[in-house]
Amino acid sequence: MSVLLLIMFLTLMLLGIPIAISLGISSIVTLAVFSDIPLSLVVQSMFTSMNSFIMVAVPLFILSGYLLDEGGVAEKIYNFANAMMGWMHGGLGNVAIFSSMLFAGMSGSSIADVASMGKISINAMKRHGYPAEYATSLCLSSSMLASIIPPSILMLVASSVANVSIGQALFAGIIPGVIIGLVFMSYNYLYCRKNKIGHKIEFSFHNLIKQFLKAIPALLVPLIILGGMFTGFVTPMEAAGIAVLYAILISLFLYKHITVNQLPSIFLRTAKTTGTILFIAVTAKPASWILEYDGLPAKIASTISGITTNSFLIMLVIFAFLILVGMFMDATAAIYIVVPILLPTVVAVGVDPVFFVVFLVITLTFGLITPPVGVCLYAASNVTGLKIETIVRHSLPWIAITVVTILIFIIFPQIISAPLAWIFK
């Protein structure tokens, strides 16, 4: 059953049929050929998979991200970051990275980061002497942070599929996200200093305070979301609802970048994005059932364990596999397919499930900035007008840096798991 399912799915996907439809057709045909299960039960199972309180957080975080994107928050964050870091070598590059890290704590979406913060950063860097290719590759690569630092939509979906604590998974994303961001800043500083590119502004404490005060309402967003969840005061779903309400208030009445008349179009965009994600989730349900019924996860775990029980080697193999999967498959769809298959394997060799979820999400974010399905890559091309191959070529150093950083996480998983154990003991 699993073989037919995977062959059909890959064939349909390569023919250009949308992933969700490819999954659904493959699952229905497989069940019709190999079982006598009524399709009405399959439909009921698909509906039940969405009848989940956890999944309510997905559209709410997407909506809050859109509201903040349209509400002028990106501009306030960028101005504050520029006042804080624009005085150093490669200042605007580090401003772009730092801004992405801050915006990541609000939007949870890499594509939103490219479209808003990335657009502002790239234009500013180009005006001040940075090559367009370098500015674009920097902003594109730093957009990955929005899918790692909470409230990451991908982390929320992955933790739900893996059946691990959403709060723990979101918190665990902070440390690798910050580390990758700091590594990016270090590389940018050294590169700009060596090549004498970029523009430095004169540091002004007065301007820093001024921009900080303007950005305070925006900076409160991640504090409200993360602080509420990690203190246990609210659940992730309630935090998402509060984030939406707060985003509406500051966007409408404080920054006044949107009007009430614009809200319906923002709601419609949210519905379309949510529909795409949940459509994949719905069609992935029967596919996951087929894989489990066939015992594929257990067979893969047994096969890999028969070759080696070294968790480091197993994670290296999975790392390479996930990079390949991310390049050819939407990250959300990949999560629903590979988590049920790979999770038993890594748990069997002693890998912490929460660590695996974080590792999985970080690795799949490569697919957002690499061809042929990198949505952030195409967004960056639309923003700048640069060719895809040009952006990819200049992004290779950033990708290499991220790969090395992830390998360090694999060698020393305590970097992520130790603070997690201390906070949630």
C-alpha positions in Angstrom: 0.0 0.0 0.0 2.7 2.4 1.0 4.7 1.8 -2.2 1.6 2.5 -4.4 0.8 5.6 -2.4 4.2 7.1 -2.6 4.7 6.3 -6.3 1.3 7.9 -7.2 1.9 10.9 -5.0 5.3 11.6 -6.5 4.1 11.1 -10.0 1.1 13.4 -9.7 3.2 16.0 -8.0 5.9 15.9 -10.7 3.0 16.4 -13.3 2.3 19.7 -11.6 -0.9 18.7 -9.7 -1.2 20.6 -6.4 0.3 18.7 -3.4 -3.0 18.4 -1.5 -4.9 17.0 -4.5 -2.0 14.6 -5.3 -2.1 13.3 -1.7 -5.9 12.9 -1.7 -6.1 11.1 -5.1 -3.2 8.8 -4.1 -4.8 7.9 -0.8 -8.2 7.2 -2.2 -6.9 5.1 -5.1 -4.7 3.1 -2.7 -7.5 2.4 -0.3 -9.9 1.5 -3.1 -7.3 -1.0 -4.5 -6.1 -2.6 -1.3 -9.0 -2.4 1.1 -12.8 -2.5 1.3 -13.0 0.5 3.7 -16.0 2.7 2.7 -14.9 6.1 1.4 -17.5 7.7 3.7 -15.3 6.6 6.7 -12.3 8.2 5.0 -14.1 11.5 4.6 -15.3 11.3 8.2 -11.7 10.7 9.3 -10.5 13.7 7.3 -13.1 15.9 8.8 -12.3 14.7 12.3 -8.6 15.5 11.9 -9.5 19.2 11.5 -11.8 19.1 14.5 -8.9 20.1 16.7 -8.6 22.9 19.2 -4.9 23.1 18.6 -5.4 23.9 14.9 -7.4 27.0 15.8 -4.0 28.7 16.5 -2.9 28.3 12.9 -5.3 30.8 11.2 -5.1 33.2 14.2 -1.3 33.4 14.0 -1.5 33.8 10.2 -4.1 36.6 10.7 -2.0 38.4 13.3 1.0 38.2 10.9 -0.9 39.8 8.1 -2.3 42.5 10.3 1.2 43.4 11.6 2.6 43.3 8.0 -0.1 45.7 6.7 -0.1 47.8 10.0 3.2 49.5 9.7 4.9 47.4 12.3 7.8 46.4 10.0 8.8 50.0 9.5 8.9 50.7 13.2 10.9 47.6 13.9 13.4 48.5 11.1 13.9 52.0 12.3 14.6 50.9 15.9 17.0 48.2 14.7 18.8 50.8 12.5 19.2 53.2 15.4 20.6 50.3 17.5 23.0 48.7 15.0 23.4 50.9 12.0 26.7 52.4 13.3 28.8 49.2 12.8 30.5 47.7 9.8 27.8 46.2 7.6 25.4 47.9 9.9 22.3 47.8 7.6 23.0 44.1 6.9 22.9 43.4 10.7 19.9 45.7 10.9 18.1 43.5 8.4 19.0 40.3 10.2 18.0 41.7 13.6 14.8 43.1 12.2 13.9 39.7 10.8 14.5 38.1 14.2 12.2 40.7 15.9 9.5 40.4 13.2 9.8 36.6 13.4 8.5 36.9 17.0 5.3 38.5 15.6 4.5 37.0 12.2 5.6 33.3 12.4 5.8 33.4 8.6 9.0 33.5 6.4 7.0 34.7 3.3 5.6 37.6 5.3 9.1 38.5 6.4 10.4 38.7 2.8 7.4 40.7 1.6 7.5 43.3 4.4 10.8 43.5 6.3 12.8 42.1 3.4 11.5 44.7 1.0 12.3 47.6 3.4 15.8 46.2 4.2 16.8 45.5 0.6 15.8 48.9 -0.6 17.7 50.6 2.2 20.8 48.5 1.7 20.8 49.2 -2.1 20.5 53.0 -1.4 23.6 52.9 0.8 26.1 51.0 -1.4 25.3 47.3 -0.8 25.3 45.2 -4.0 21.7 44.2 -4.8 22.6 40.5 -5.0 24.2 40.6 -1.5 21.4 42.5 0.1 18.8 40.1 -1.4 20.6 36.9 -0.4 21.1 38.2 3.1 17.4 39.2 3.6 16.2 36.0 1.9 18.4 33.8 4.2 17.4 35.7 7.3 13.7 35.1 6.5 14.2 31.5 7.5 14.3 32.7 11.1 10.6 33.5 11.0 9.9 29.8 10.6 12.1 28.9 13.6 11.6 31.7 16.2 8.1 31.4 17.8 5.3 31.8 17.0 6.4 29.7 14.0 3.5 28.3 12.0 5.6 25.4 10.9 6.7 24.6 14.5 3.0 24.7 15.6 2.0 22.3 12.8 5.0 20.0 13.4 4.5 19.8 17.2 0.8 19.0 16.6 1.7 16.2 14.2 4.4 14.8 16.4 2.1 15.0 19.4 4.6 16.9 21.6 4.0 20.0 23.7 3.4 23.0 21.5 4.7 25.3 24.2 8.0 23.4 24.6 8.5 23.2 20.8 7.9 26.9 20.3 10.2 27.8 23.2 12.9 25.4 21.8 12.9 27.3 18.6 14.2 30.5 20.3 17.7 29.3 21.0 18.6 27.9 17.5 16.9 30.9 15.9 18.9 33.4 17.9 22.2 31.5 17.4 21.7 31.3 13.6 20.8 35.0 13.6 24.0 35.9 15.6 26.1 33.7 13.2 24.6 35.5 10.2 25.5 38.9 11.8 29.1 37.8 12.4 29.5 36.7 8.8 27.9 39.9 7.5 30.2 42.1 9.8 33.4 40.3 8.6 32.3 40.2 4.9 31.4 43.9 4.8 34.6 44.9 6.8 36.8 42.9 4.4 35.2 44.1 1.2 34.6 47.7 2.5 31.0 47.8 1.5 28.0 49.3 3.3 27.1 52.5 5.1 27.5 53.4 8.7 25.4 56.0 10.5 26.5 58.0 13.5 25.3 56.5 16.7 22.8 58.7 18.5 21.5 57.7 21.9 18.7 60.2 21.6 17.6 58.7 18.3 17.8 55.2 19.8 15.5 56.1 22.6 13.1 57.9 20.2 12.9 54.9 17.8 12.6 52.5 20.8 9.6 54.5 22.2 7.9 54.4 18.8 8.5 50.6 18.5 7.4 49.7 22.0 3.8 48.8 20.9 5.3 46.5 18.2 7.9 45.0 20.5 5.2 44.1 23.0 3.7 41.6 20.5 6.3 38.8 21.0 6.3 39.5 24.8 2.5 39.1 24.9 2.5 36.0 22.8 5.6 34.2 24.3 5.3 35.6 27.8 1.7 34.5 28.1 2.4 31.0 26.8 5.6 30.3 28.8 4.2 31.5 32.1 1.2 29.3 31.6 -1.2 32.2 31.8 -2.7 31.4 28.4 -2.6 28.5 26.0 -1.0 28.8 22.5 -4.5 29.1 21.0 -5.5 31.9 23.5 -2.2 33.7 22.9 -2.9 33.6 19.1 -6.3 35.2 19.8 -4.8 37.9 22.0 -2.2 38.6 19.3 -4.9 39.1 16.7 -6.8 41.5 19.0 -3.7 43.5 19.9 -2.5 43.6 16.2 -5.9 45.1 15.2 -5.8 47.7 17.9 -2.3 49.0 17.2 -2.7 48.8 13.4 -6.0 50.6 13.3 -5.8 53.1 16.2 -2.1 53.6 17.0 0.0 53.3 13.8 -3.1 53.9 11.6 -1.6 52.2 8.6 -4.8 50.3 7.9 -8.5 51.1 8.0 -11.6 49.2 8.9 -12.4 48.9 5.2 -9.1 47.0 4.6 -9.9 44.3 7.2 -12.1 42.2 4.9 -9.4 41.8 2.4 -6.9 40.8 5.1 -9.4 38.3 6.4 -9.8 36.9 2.9 -6.0 36.5 2.5 -5.9 34.7 5.8 -8.7 32.4 4.8 -6.9 31.5 1.5 -3.6 30.8 3.3 -5.2 28.8 6.1 -7.2 26.9 3.5 -4.0 25.9 1.7 -2.4 24.6 4.9 -5.5 22.8 6.3 -6.3 21.3 2.9 -2.9 19.6 3.0 -3.5 18.5 6.5 -6.9 17.0 5.6 -5.6 15.0 2.7 -2.5 13.9 4.7 -4.7 12.1 7.2 -5.6 9.1 5.1 -2.1 9.0 3.8 -0.7 8.8 7.3 -3.2 6.1 8.2 -2.0 4.0 5.2 1.6 4.4 6.1 0.9 3.4 9.7 -1.4 0.5 8.7 1.5 -0.8 6.5 3.9 -0.5 9.4 6.2 1.6 7.3 7.5 3.7 10.2 8.4 0.6 12.2 10.0 -1.0 9.2 12.2 2.0 8.5 13.2 2.3 12.1 14.1 -1.3 12.2 16.1 -1.1 9.0 18.1 2.0 10.1 18.7 0.5 13.6 20.0 -2.6 11.9 22.6 -0.6 10.0 23.6 1.6 13.0 22.4 2.7 16.4 24.6 5.8 16.4 22.2 8.7 16.8 24.6 11.1 15.2 24.9 9.1 12.0 21.2 8.5 11.9 20.5 12.3 12.3 23.1 13.0 9.5 21.2 10.7 7.1 17.9 12.3 8.1 19.4 15.8 7.7 20.4 15.1 4.1 17.1 13.4 3.4 15.1 16.4 4.8 17.0 18.9 2.8 16.2 17.0 -0.4 12.5 16.7 0.6 12.3 20.4 1.4 13.7 21.3 -2.0 10.8 19.5 -3.8 7.9 19.6 -1.4 6.0 22.2 0.5 7.2 22.3 4.1 3.7 21.8 5.6 3.0 18.8 3.4 6.5 17.4 4.2 5.8 17.6 7.9 2.6 15.6 7.6 4.3 12.9 5.6 7.7 12.5 7.1 7.0 13.0 10.8 5.0 9.8 11.2 7.7 7.9 9.3 10.8 9.3 11.0 9.7 10.0 14.5 9.7 6.4 15.7 13.2 6.0 14.2 14.8 8.9 16.1 13.0 8.1 19.3 14.3 4.5 19.2 17.9 5.7 19.3 17.3 8.2 22.1 16.7 11.5 20.3 14.3 13.8 22.2 11.1 14.3 20.2 11.0 18.0 20.9 14.6 18.4 19.6 13.6 16.4 16.5 10.7 18.7 15.8 12.9 21.8 16.0 15.6 20.1 13.9 13.0 19.1 11.3 11.5 22.6 11.0 15.0 24.2 10.7 16.0 21.8 8.0 12.8 22.1 6.0 13.2 25.9 5.9 16.0 25.4 3.4 13.2 24.5 1.0 11.7 28.0 1.4 14.8 29.6 -0.1 15.9 27.0 -2.7 14.5 26.0 -6.1 12.3 24.6 -7.4 9.5 25.3 -4.8 11.1 28.0 -2.7 8.2 30.4 -2.1 10.5 32.9 -0.3 13.0 32.7 -3.2 10.3 33.7 -5.7 9.0 36.4 -3.4 12.6 37.9 -3.2 12.9 37.7 -7.0 9.6 39.6 -7.4 10.6 42.2 -4.8 14.0 42.9 -6.4 13.7 41.9 -10.1 16.8 39.7 -9.8 16.9 36.3 -11.6 16.3 33.2 -9.5 19.7 31.7 -10.4 21.5 34.9 -9.4 19.9 35.0 -5.9 20.6 31.3 -5.4 24.2 31.7 -6.3 24.7 34.5 -3.8 22.8 32.6 -1.1 25.1 29.7 -1.1 27.5 31.1 1.6 24.5 31.7 3.9 23.2 28.2 3.3 26.6 26.7 4.1 26.8 28.7 7.3 23.3 27.4 8.3 24.3 23.8 7.5 27.4 24.1 9.7 25.3 25.5 12.5 22.7 22.7 12.3 25.6 20.1 12.4 26.7 21.7 15.6 23.1 21.3 17.0 23.2 17.6 16.0 26.6 17.1 17.7 25.5 19.0 20.8 21.8 18.6 21.1 22.1 19.9 24.7 22.3 23.4 23.3 18.5 23.1 22.6 17.4 20.4 25.0 19.2 21.6 28.2 17.4 25.0 28.6 14.2 23.2 27.7 14.6 20.8 30.5 15.5 23.6 32.9 12.5 25.8 32.0 9.9 23.0 31.9 11.2 20.8 34.8 
